[in-house]
Amino acid sequence: MKLDVLVAGEVYIDLILGGFDCWPQPGHEAYATQYHRDIGGGTPITACGLAMLGTRTGIFGITGCDHHEWIAARLAARGVDTSLLSADPVEPTGISVAVTGPRDRAFFTYAGVNRHFEASARTMPLDGVRHVHLAWAPRWEIVPELCDRIHSAGCTVSLDAGWHESWLGNPRALDLLRAVDILFPNENEAARLTCEIEPGRMLKRFAQAGLPCVALKLGAQGSSLLIEGMMCDAGPHPATPIDTTGAGDCFNAGFLHAWLRGESPQRCLAIGNFCGAVSAEAYGGIAGFPSRERLREHLKI
């Protein structure tokens, strides 16, 4: 197996409801005008984005037998190597219900078989892999061991843990995150990690803690980057969003694709911004992700 990126983490089916005209109060009901079902979670979305841009990508995760064939087919259709996607004969696939709008979304999630994923993460095969992207919140107790194993195999490692308040608020978090080559927080996650509210101060706090590279996703404000003590920014790509589900994971895919090609930090941010913005022009995390041809056309690479 020769892979540029192995994306490891939790796998879900996303049930996406959109087009609401109000948010219901407890005991009330609101009706969606849009419904979509697709593979979801940071693991499949990031993997699909990378593969669609031409990066050799595999996925390491677990589903239930109930939806394994459908999920594997969706991934393979976008060029993702699914040989390390396993199926559990007992537990069901994880499900997320996303209630979404043009600017933000809320998730109601059932972890399902993902509860057992971390037990297998310590043995993920790394031969022939250049970079590992972790798309879940590993217990802090295993982070040093996990990163050491990845680095010992000659791989670099990135992490997007998503929103897990107690995980982000752990007092050991910044010390342990020094082992990660690239951290991908959004603004809310970075605020929880650093106890800062302004993006520039967040990056300064990350730098003081010794993190080597942090790509900070700022939504409609674009993104900022800390790399080797230096900071830079990139403005947002113009888009007309209808669903922001997975936009941050699409940013990760664009950034990593560019970073692994040796692009400049500014270029990595710009490509990440483009992928995240245009993905929000369609429902779900992967339907709107740009092709290689569209990326070349818009960014002239």
C-alpha positions, 0 to 999 in steps of 0.5 A: 500500500502506497498512500500520501495520506491515511485518514483515521477516525470516526465514520458516520452517515449524515442525515441532513435537514435544511431549509427551516424557517425557525428553530423550534422551542422545546415541545414544538416542531419545525419542518425541513424543506431539504433532506439529504443522506451521505457519508459524513464525519471528518474522516470520510469527508477529508479522505474524499476531498484529498482523493478528488484532488489527486492525493493518494488517500486511504481510510482507516475506520470502522462501520457496522455491517448495516451500511458498510457496502454503501459507505465503501462504495461512496468512498471508492467512487471518489478514489479513496482506498477502502482496504482498511475500512472494517465492518463490525458484525454487531454494532451499528454504523454511527449516525449524525442528524445535521440541522443546517443553514447557510451560516451554521449547523447543529448535530445530534449524533449517535456514535454507534460502532465508533465507540470501538474505533480507538482500540484499533487505532494503536495498530493501524498499518503505516507501511508506505504511508507518508502522512496520517490525518487523525479525525477524532479526539483520541484520549489524551493518555494515548496521544504521545504513544500514538504520535510517536508510533506515527513519527517512528514509521516516517510519517507526519501527523495532523489532527482535527478533533472537532468540538469535544468541550472536555477534551479541548478544555483539558489542562494538558492539551497544549503540552500534548499537542506539541507532538502533532505536526499540524493542528486544524482547529476552528475558532471556537475550538481554538478559543477553548484550547487557548482561553483567548477570543481573538484569532491573533492572540490564539495563534500567539498562545499556540506559539508560546506552547510550542506547537509547530503548525496550526491552521486556524479556520475562521469561517467567513473570515478566512483562515490564519496560520502559525508555522515555525513561529511565523503567522500569515492570513488568507481572506475567504473565497466568495461563495453562496453557502447553503450548508456548512456541514463538513466545510472545515474538513474540506478545508483540511483536505485542500490545505493538506493536498497543497502542503504535501505538494510543497506549496507556500503557507499562503497558498495552502491557506488559499486552497483550503479556503477555496475547498471549504467555501465551495463545499458549502454550496451543496448539501452534505460534506462531499457533494460540493467539493471541487474537482482538480480541474475546478481547483486549477481553473480558479487558483491557476495551479 
